[in-house]
Every structure is written in structure tokens, then in C-alpha cells.
Amino acid sequence: MNASSEIWTAFARTFFMLLVVLVVLVLVFYIIKRFSNKRGGRGEGFISVLAVHYISPKEKILLLDVLKEKILIGVTPHSISQLAIIDNDIDLTQKKESKNMKFSDFLSGKLMKTKDKE
């Protein structure tokens, strides 16, 4: 009977240590998640992505809202370029509700207006 109780004691110690390791692991992940959100988590910053249009798998056009100013940028694997700054008087909610309006049509219209101003 002595050997049986030693086995159960060893099992209890092993199970307890496993439980301690899992609790420490969960706490570390919680702390990492909590502090990583404070360093520029989404939704709290001054920059938000309004629209994304993929040109190819590695190239895209983004419409950003930076401090209440709408900026159109192009992103490639090698560079990020500003394409246009769009007037603040546009209503993006109306454009999103329209299912017939494509992003490429919206972009073409805004680029034409930008070229006309110059």
C-alpha cells in the first residue's frame, strides 16, 4: 500500500505543477494582450481605414481618415505613396449604401476632381 500512496502523491504533485504552469501561461498572455492594446490598438488612434481596394495580391489602394482629413494612398511591397487628398465634404455613408457604386468609379471621380483643381 505504501507504493500506491507514493504514486498518488507523485500524480498529485505533477498535476498541481501542470496547473501552476497553465495559470502562469494564461496570466502572461492576458498581460501581453492588455499592454499591447494600449500602444496603438485599433479604434482609439487618429488613423482609421475607410476603404481598401486590392489591385494585385501585393498592391492595394487605401482610403484613410487621418485627423479628419481623407488621404488616398497606394501601397506596394517596396513603397507607400500618397495619391490624393480628398475634400472633407464628401459623404462616405451614402457611397457605402449604394451597391451599384464601385470603388474604382469613386476613385476615378475623385481623381478627376483633383486634376481639375490643379
Secondary structure, DSSP 8 states (H G I E B T S, - for coil): -HHHHHHHHHHHHHHHHHHHHHHHHHHHHHHHHHHHHTTT-TTSSSEEEEEEEEEETTEEEEEEEETTEEEEEEE-SS-EEEEEEE-TT--HHHHHH-SS--HHHHHHHHHHHHHHH-
